[in-house]
Amino acid sequence: MRLFIAILIPPDLMQQLGRLQAQLKAQLPDPALRWVAPENFHFTLLFLGEQSEERLPVIEQAMRTAAQQVQPFEVTIGELGAFPDWRRPTVLWVGAKAGAEPMGKVAATLERLLMGKADKPFHAHVTLARIKMNRQKSSPATPLPERLQKAVARLQPATVGQFTATYLSLMRSELRPSGSRYTELQAVALGG
């Protein structure tokens, strides 16, 4: 099973993020951008990759331990950005303007308990699109990174809304030709 641990976004905010994404799509009709389906928007805390079913109790215990360290917290979604940078973007995202600190604390605990280390920098974000620069068949007058940066600048500060994060979710990811499909396997309440 391909698994990750996430904080899910309420449906009303998924719709608002979908509207923001649609504005970007309208400005950036480029085959290099693979847009994430709005129903898949979430904050990834830790990607686990392929895991056996026997490992589920260990993962669930780590989630309970990490969840006890923070009480439910407010998350404000806003501010667009790109990884690793605007010169060679591979991911277009919208970040957490509030709530990133408790998410980072939980992510570090999960990484330490499940991966044996906690040295990966954490950036609380929702992926809107993945960018494959080699997919660009034609060479428009303005390069994609520049067009992307201009489209994002027109929409900043891009505050989408806020919600209260109350639980962690263990998610299964199934890769299909039509796109990824996510299924929640377990939910663990924050604050114990």
Backbone as a ProteinNet text record, in pm:
[ID]
protein_1_A
[PRIMARY]
MRLFIAILIPPDLMQQLGRLQAQLKAQLPDPALRWVAPENFHFTLLFLGEQSEERLPVIEQAMRTAAQQVQPFEVTIGELGAFPDWRRPTVLWVGAKAGAEPMGKVAATLERLLMGKADKPFHAHVTLARIKMNRQKSSPATPLPERLQKAVARLQPATVGQFTATYLSLMRSELRPSGSRYTELQAVALGG
[TERTIARY]
83.9	0	88.2	49.8	122.1	50.8	122.8	59	123.9	43	94.3	4.5	57.5	-17.9	-43.5	-169.1	-208.3	-304.1	-320.4	-431	-522.4	-646.2	-742.1	-806.2	-851.4	-911.7	-1062.6	-1142.2	-1288	-1336.4	-1448.1	-1498.7	-1521.1	-1568.7	-1592.7	-1462.2	-1354.1	-1224.4	-1163.6	-1192.2	-1148.6	-1209.7	-1337.4	-1404.4	-1339.7	-1307.3	-1242.5	-1104	-1030.9	-900.2	-918.4	-1024.7	-1055	-1080.4	-1147.3	-1171.9	-1040.3	-952.7	-820.9	-742	-745.1	-675.8	-731.5	-864.5	-927	-879.9	-861.7	-810.2	-669.5	-588.4	-452.6	-453.7	-538.5	-549.2	-584.4	-677.4	-721.3	-605.2	-514.4	-399.6	-282.8	-283	-168.6	-211.9	-266.7	-306.6	-183	-108.9	18.8	24.9	63.5	69.9	176.7	264.9	367.8	308.9	189	125.8	25.8	45.7	-49.5	-122.6	-248.3	-327.1	-379.7	-371	-422.2	-574.2	-643.4	-789.7	-827.6	-923	-959.2	-996.7	-1055.1	-1091.4	-968.5	-850.7	-727.3	-645.2	-695.7	-621.5	-607.3	-486.2	-457.8	-319.4	-287.6	-152.9	-84.1	20.9	96.3	190.9	182.9	275.3	394.6	367.2	475.6	431.7	512.1	488.5	563.3	492.5	553.3	590.1	529.3	555.6	492.6	548.2	493.7	515.3	406.9	411.1	329.2	373.1	297.5	182.7	82.6	-31.9	11.3	114.9	165.2	220.5	258.9	317.3	210.4	83.7	-22.9	-31.2	-22.8	-28.9	84.3	203.6	317.3	289.6	236.5	204.5	95.7	-7.6	-117.8	-71.1	18.8	71.8	154.8	234.4	313.1	220.1	111.1	13.9	-46.8	-80.6	-137.6	-36.2	89.8	195.1	211.8	220.1	238.1	116.4	-3.2	-126.8	-141.6	-88	-97.6	-14.7	79.5	169	108.5	-1.2	-62.9	-214.5	-270.7	-415.8	-466.7	-597.3	-650.6	-605.2	-579.6	-524.5	-586.1	-578.1	-631.6	-529.8	-580.1	-498.6	-558.8	-477.2	-519.2	-445.3	-522.1	-463.6	-449.3	-329.5	-305.7	-160	-129.1	7	58.3	63.7	109.1	261.2	315.5	459.6	493.6	623.6	671	792.9	804.6	924.1	1000.7	1131.4	1220.1	1234	1208.6	1213	1143.6	1135.5	1065.5	1144.2	1274.8	1354.7	1331.7	1317.1	1294.8	1183.2	1061.8	953.7	912.9	889.1	837.6	702.3	671.2	543.6	491.1	363.9	293.7	206	217.6	147.2	84.4	-5.2	-59	-25.5	24.7	77.3	-17.3	30.6	-40.6	17.8	-62.5	-17.3	-22.1	-110	-117.4	-136.2	-76.4	-89.2	31.6	127.3	245	331.5	340.3	425.8	376.6	247.4	203.7	210.7	185.7	198.8	343.2	437.5	578.7	620.9	566	597.4	548.7	426.1	369.9	448.5	480.9	555.4	692.2	761.6	893.6	883.4	781.3	761.9	732.5	645	612.6	736.6	815.1	935.8	1035.8	1051.5	1144	1096.8	967.2	913.9	908.1	877.8	855.5	972.5	1059.2	1172.2	1305.9	1303.8	1426	1507.2	1451.1	1521.2	1416.7	1460.7	1370.3	1450.3	1513.4	1600.6	1549.5	1437.7	1384.1	1309.9	1342.7	1269.4	1122.8	1034.3	890.8	834.6	755	687.6	540.5	453.8	310.5	250.1	206.2	152.3	52.3	-31.1	-124.4	-77.2	-51.4	-6.8	-124.5	-108.5	-210.4	-177.5	-48.1	-5.4	138	167.3	304.5	348.6	475.6	524.3	636.3	618.2	719.1	767.7	878.1	928.9	955.7	995.4	1024.3	898	779.4	654.8	622.2	691.5	665.3	707.2	609.2	638.5	680.2	612.3	647.3	728.2	787.1	869	807.3	708.8	645.8	747.6	708.2	796.5	837.6	743.6	773.9	785.8	899	916.3	812	779.4	678.5	709.2	831	853.7	815	843.9	810.1	658.5	590.5	445	377.7	431.5	378.7	391	507.5	531.3	439.5	417.5	328.9	183.5	139.4	1.6	-19.8	78.4	69.2	68.2	152.5	160	25.1	-48.7	-179.7	-281.3	-260.4	-357.4	-316.4	-195.8	-150.5	-229	-255.4	-204.1	-276.8	-382.5	-447.9	-493.3	-546.2	-599.3	-727.1	-730.3	-841.3	-942.6	-896.1	-985.2	-914.1	-992.5	-930.4	-1022.5	-960.7	-1034.6	-958.2	-1023.8	-959.2	-917	-787.7	-736	-761.4	-833.3	-869.4	-817.6	-768.3	-721.7	-618.2	-544.3	-449.6	-516.4	-484.4	-542.5	-432.8	-448.1	-363	-432.8	-363.7	-423.8	-354.6	-437.4	-386.2	-394	-287.1	-281.3	-274.4	-370.8	-370.8	-348.4	-244.1	-212.4	-291.1	-367.6	-449.7	-422.4	-454.4	-434.4	-510.6	-625.4	-705.9	-654.8	-555.7	-502.1	-503.7	-447.4	-440.8	-578.1	-600.3	-722	-678.6	-731.1	-693.5	-810.2	-776.7	-876	-823.9	-907.5	-868.6	-882.6	-773.7	-773.8	-793.9	-744.9	-750	-745.2	-821.2	-817.3	-782.2	-692.8	-649.5	-667.8	-744	-773.6	-649.8	-634	-525.7	-556.1	-453	-468.1	-502.8	-498.5	-528	-671.4
-119	0	125.1	220.1	348.6	443.5	489.5	563.7	699.4	789.6	915.5	960.2	1048.5	1103.3	1249.9	1292.9	1426	1493.2	1622.4	1697.6	1729.8	1683.1	1703.6	1841	1889.6	2022.2	2005.1	2085.2	2074.2	2100.3	2037.5	2050.3	2194.2	2283.3	2421.2	2490.5	2462.4	2521.4	2453.3	2324.4	2257.4	2327.9	2365.3	2435.5	2571.7	2644.3	2774.6	2758.7	2656.9	2629.2	2592.4	2519	2482.9	2605.8	2707.2	2831	2906	2908.7	2971.3	2897.7	2765.8	2684.3	2711.1	2724.7	2752.1	2886.2	2986.1	3115.9	3100	3019.7	2995.9	2917.7	2815	2734.4	2821.5	2915.7	3002.9	3087.9	3126.1	3207.9	3124.6	2995.5	2909.8	2781.6	2791.5	2671	2605.1	2533.5	2479	2330.4	2244.5	2100	2061.8	2152.3	2122.6	2118.2	2175.5	2177.5	2063.5	1979.1	1871.6	1915	1951.6	2006.8	1896.4	1918.5	1823.9	1836.8	1724.1	1726.2	1790.1	1884.8	1953.4	1860.3	1745.2	1652.9	1589.7	1609.6	1555.2	1658.4	1781.4	1883.1	1841.6	1854.5	1821.1	1876.2	1875.2	1906.3	1773.7	1738.1	1616	1643.2	1559.8	1569.7	1476.3	1356.8	1261.3	1162.7	1153.8	1053.7	928.1	816.8	691.3	599.1	617.4	528.3	391.8	291.2	155.3	99.4	50.7	-6.4	-135.7	-231.3	-355.9	-336	-419.3	-411.7	-437.9	-518.8	-549.8	-426.2	-326.7	-204.3	-104.6	-127.4	-34.2	-6	-106.3	-74.4	18.6	3.4	89.7	232.3	245.8	378	444.2	369.8	425.2	466.9	389.5	426.8	554.8	568	689.7	809.8	789.9	898	940.2	842.6	875.6	954.1	910.5	979.2	1123	1139.7	1273.6	1361.7	1305.8	1382.9	1432.9	1360.3	1402	1527	1560	1673	1808.6	1810.6	1939.2	1931.1	2042.3	2055.6	2096.8	2083	2133.5	2278.2	2315	2447.4	2503.4	2636.2	2706.3	2703.9	2679.9	2682.5	2787.6	2882.2	2979.6	2947.2	2925.3	2888.5	3013.5	3034.6	3148.9	3160.5	3248.4	3277.5	3166.5	3196.9	3102	3101	2986.4	2973.6	2856.6	2834.1	2725.3	2660	2529.4	2454.3	2418	2410.3	2459.2	2611.2	2671.3	2817.2	2856	2986.3	3033.3	3011.3	2991.2	2970.5	2833	2730.8	2593.7	2529.8	2580.6	2529.6	2386.8	2304.7	2168.8	2149.1	2234.8	2227.2	2368.3	2388.5	2513.3	2484.2	2566.9	2537.2	2662.2	2637	2742.3	2698.2	2791.4	2756.4	2781.5	2746.7	2773.5	2901.5	3008.1	3134.6	3127.1	3043.6	3015.1	2864.8	2806.1	2662.6	2582.4	2648.6	2576.6	2522.6	2598	2554.6	2424.2	2413	2284.5	2170.6	2201.1	2096.4	2048.1	2140.8	2105.2	2021	2053.1	1975.5	1831.9	1815.2	1681.2	1607.7	1675.8	1613.5	1564.3	1645	1605	1482.8	1479.1	1363.3	1238.1	1250.8	1135.6	1086.1	1178.4	1140	1068.8	1122.5	1059.3	920	903.2	774	670.5	714.5	618.6	604.4	705.2	699.6	698.4	717.1	714.5	841.6	948.1	1076.7	1187	1308.9	1424.1	1543.2	1524.6	1629.7	1694.5	1646.4	1701.5	1831.3	1941.3	2065.4	2047.8	2107.6	2093.9	2228.2	2224.9	2344.7	2308.8	2364.6	2333.8	2392.9	2305.7	2351.3	2252.2	2302.1	2221.4	2230.6	2117.2	2116.6	2145.7	2247.9	2282	2219.1	2213.6	2156.9	2108.4	2005.8	1960.1	2007	2041.7	2103.5	2017.8	1976.9	1899.4	1985.2	2050.8	2145.2	2077.3	1950.8	1882.5	1848.6	1872.4	1848.9	1962.8	2071.6	2187.8	2155.2	2143.1	2106.9	2229.3	2339.6	2459.6	2552.3	2650.2	2743.8	2882.9	2915.7	3046.5	3157.7	3277.8	3394.2	3413.3	3390.8	3405.6	3266.6	3232.7	3100.6	3074.4	2947.2	2908.2	2961.8	2950.7	3003.6	3150.8	3228.8	3371.2	3391.6	3316.9	3327	3282.2	3177.3	3125	3229	3289.5	3390.2	3511.5	3552.3	3666.1	3632.1	3511.7	3469.7	3465.2	3413.7	3405.3	3545.2	3634.6	3771.3	3842.9	3815.1	3879.2	3832.7	3714.4	3657.8	3671.9	3721	3734.5	3845.3	3839.9	3745.8	3612	3592.8	3462.3	3397.7	3473.8	3413.6	3339	3210.6	3123.5	3111.1	3096.3	3078.9	3008.3	2974.2	2905.5	2797.5	2703.1	2593.5	2549.1	2470.2	2414.2	2271.5	2245.3	2109.4	2035.2	1924.8	1850.4	1706.6	1659.1	1520.5	1499.5	1389.6	1344.2	1230.5	1217.3	1110.9	1026.8	895.7	802.9	776.5	808.5	802.5	697.9	629.6	537	607.1	598.2	660.9	551.7	554.3	459.8	539.2	503.6	572.1	507.1	590.3	541.2	627.1	576.8	658.2	791.3	792	914.5	1008.4	965.1	1045.7	968.2	1027.9	961.8	958	849.9	837.1	813.9	896.9	887.9	834.2	745.1	688.2	700.8	753.2	764.9	628.3	580	451.3	465.4	574.7	594.5	743	784.2	923.6	921.6	1011.5	1018.7	1164.2	1182.6	1317.2	1383.7	1512.2	1589.6	1612.6	1621.1	1646.8	1523.3	1406.7	1282	1260.9
0	0	0	-82.5	-89.2	6.6	110.8	219.2	245.4	302.1	354.1	468.9	553.1	666.1	635.7	656.4	612.8	709.3	687.9	746.4	629.3	639.5	531.5	541.6	428.7	417	404	475.6	464.7	321	282.5	144.9	97.8	185.1	140.8	101.8	175	139.7	16.8	-1.9	-125.4	-246	-233.7	-343.6	-368.8	-260.6	-277	-340.5	-297.1	-359	-506.1	-536.5	-675	-760.6	-703.7	-778.1	-803.5	-701.8	-719	-827.3	-822	-921.6	-1062.4	-1073.7	-1203.8	-1260.7	-1174.1	-1220.1	-1277.1	-1209.8	-1258.4	-1389.5	-1397.1	-1519.6	-1639.2	-1618.1	-1727.2	-1779.3	-1690.5	-1730	-1781.7	-1748.2	-1779.6	-1850.4	-1970.2	-2042.8	-2105.3	-2025.6	-2070.3	-2037.9	-2133.4	-2106.3	-2003.8	-1970.5	-1870	-1729.3	-1710.9	-1578.7	-1566.3	-1466	-1433.3	-1307.4	-1322.6	-1213.1	-1122.9	-991.2	-892.2	-888.4	-881.5	-870.9	-737.1	-736	-611.2	-496.3	-526.2	-416.9	-351.5	-410.5	-353.6	-276.2	-260.6	-185.8	-39.5	15.1	155.4	191	319.1	367.6	400.4	327.6	357.5	473.8	576.2	689	669.1	615.7	591.1	483.1	378	274	313.9	322.7	368	252.8	137.9	25.6	48	-17.7	-7.7	132.8	192.1	326.9	327.9	408.4	420.5	519.4	507.6	598.6	743.7	761.2	895.3	965.7	890.2	947.8	996.8	961.7	998.9	1148.9	1238.3	1381.8	1427.9	1371.4	1406.7	1360.3	1240	1185.3	1269.4	1302.5	1381.5	1520.7	1582	1713.4	1703.1	1598.2	1577.8	1558.2	1487.9	1468.7	1602.8	1687.8	1820.4	1904.4	1902.1	1978.5	1929.2	1798.4	1741	1766.6	1755.7	1774	1917.7	2014.2	2154.9	2183.6	2097.1	2121.4	2089.9	2014.2	1979.7	1995.6	2038.7	2046.5	1908.6	1881.9	1755.4	1734	1609	1579.5	1451.6	1442.2	1325.1	1211	1091	970.4	877.1	833.1	732.8	604.7	497.8	369	282.6	231.4	144.1	105.8	13.8	-33.4	-125	-251.4	-352.8	-363.5	-401.7	-418.3	-509	-528.9	-614.9	-551.1	-568.6	-528.2	-653.4	-652.2	-547.7	-550	-668	-680.1	-810.1	-837.5	-957.2	-1085.5	-1076.5	-1197.7	-1259.3	-1174.8	-1221.5	-1138.5	-1149.9	-1066.3	-1104	-1001.8	-1024	-956.2	-858.2	-786.6	-764.8	-796.7	-765.5	-645.2	-540.9	-416.5	-356.4	-260.4	-174.7	-32.1	48.4	179	294.7	412.7	537.9	595.7	596.8	655	807.3	860.3	1004.1	1017.1	1120.9	1143.8	1099.4	1035.1	986.4	1100.5	1210.8	1322.4	1385.6	1424.4	1479.6	1377.3	1249.4	1147.1	1140.4	1146.2	1142.1	1260.9	1377.8	1499.1	1483.9	1436.6	1416.5	1308.5	1198.8	1089.5	1136.4	1216.9	1267.6	1358.2	1442.7	1530.9	1449.3	1350.7	1265.4	1191	1137.6	1064.8	1156.4	1278.3	1373.3	1411.1	1440.5	1485.2	1372.8	1251.1	1143	1046.3	1040.3	947.7	1020.7	1153.2	1231.2	1227.3	1168.8	1162.2	1154	1174.8	1163.1	1113.4	997.8	947.4	819	768.9	644.6	674.2	604.7	629.5	590	669.1	644.3	600.7	495.1	447	427.5	511.4	506.3	379.6	289.5	161.4	104.1	15.5	-62.8	-207.4	-270	-408.9	-501.4	-586	-685.9	-821.3	-854.9	-983.5	-973.1	-1051.8	-1069.5	-1207.6	-1219.6	-1342.9	-1401	-1524.3	-1596.4	-1711.1	-1691	-1791.6	-1925.5	-1926.4	-2052.6	-2131.4	-2074.1	-2145.5	-2241.8	-2227.1	-2311.2	-2454.5	-2544.1	-2682.1	-2763.9	-2744.3	-2818.5	-2728.7	-2786.8	-2711.6	-2723.1	-2633.9	-2642	-2615.8	-2656.3	-2640.1	-2494.7	-2402.1	-2260.2	-2197.6	-2134.2	-2073.5	-1963.1	-1945.7	-1846.7	-1706.3	-1653.2	-1517.7	-1503.6	-1606.5	-1601.4	-1608.4	-1696.1	-1706.3	-1577.1	-1517.5	-1391.8	-1281.2	-1270.2	-1167.1	-1185.2	-1309.5	-1335.3	-1300.5	-1334.9	-1303.9	-1153.5	-1081.5	-935.3	-874.4	-924.4	-871.2	-883.2	-991	-1009.3	-905.9	-847.5	-752.4	-605.7	-580.6	-441.2	-374.1	-243.2	-146.1	-142.6	-219.7	-236.7	-106.2	-13.5	108.6	73.2	103.4	65.2	177.7	300.7	414.8	527.1	629.6	742.9	795.6	868	930.7	1054.3	1137.3	1255.2	1224.9	1233.8	1216.4	1347.1	1339.1	1459.9	1460.5	1346.4	1341.7	1231.2	1243.2	1141.6	1065.1	939	856.7	792.5	804.3	731	598.1	489.7	357	269.5	192	90.8	-43.8	-121.1	-252.3	-358.2	-450	-561.7	-689.5	-762.5	-887.5	-1000.2	-1072	-1182.7	-1305.1	-1422.9	-1544.5	-1538.5	-1470.1	-1459.2	-1350.1	-1273.7	-1163.7	-1033.2	-930.5	-800	-733.9	-659.8	-580	-435.8	-343.5	-203.1	-121.4	-26.2	63.8	206.4	295.3	435.7	502.3	563.4	632.5	783.1	839.7	984.4	1014.5	1115.9	1164	1312.1	1352.3	1491.3	1538.1	1645.9	1695.3	1754.3	1727.9	1788.6	1936.1	2015.6	2158	2238.8	2176.8	2248.3	2248.9
[MASK]
++++++++++++++++++++++++++++++++++++++++++++++++++++++++++++++++++++++++++++++++++++++++++++++++++++++++++++++++++++++++++++++++++++++++++++++++++++++++++++++++++++++++++++++++++++++++++++++++

